[in-house]
Amino acid sequence: MAGKAELVERVAELTGYPKTQVAMTYDLLFELVSEALAENDKVTIPNFGTFQISERPARIGRNPATGEAITISASKSVRFKVSKNLKAML
């Protein structure tokens, strides 16, 4: 399983729900996770893992071509920490 279509199809097979309803639920789930992360909330999915925002401060870097010092601006990214149960399955 690699993408949305495969996941939606598999969930529809297992539950008997129509693919359109499963696809809407899939979209809504990830929209809600995105909204929570945008508000700087931590999202925990039991037996799967935790998503949270990681902030990187501004720093000085170097242009590899010229060696010139440049300022790298502060940024945010999403960090995922796998749950113990999922890690044990792997």
Helices and strands as residue ranges (DSSP letters): H 4-15, H 19-38, E 43-45, E 49-56, E 59-62, E 69-72, E 75-82, H 84-89
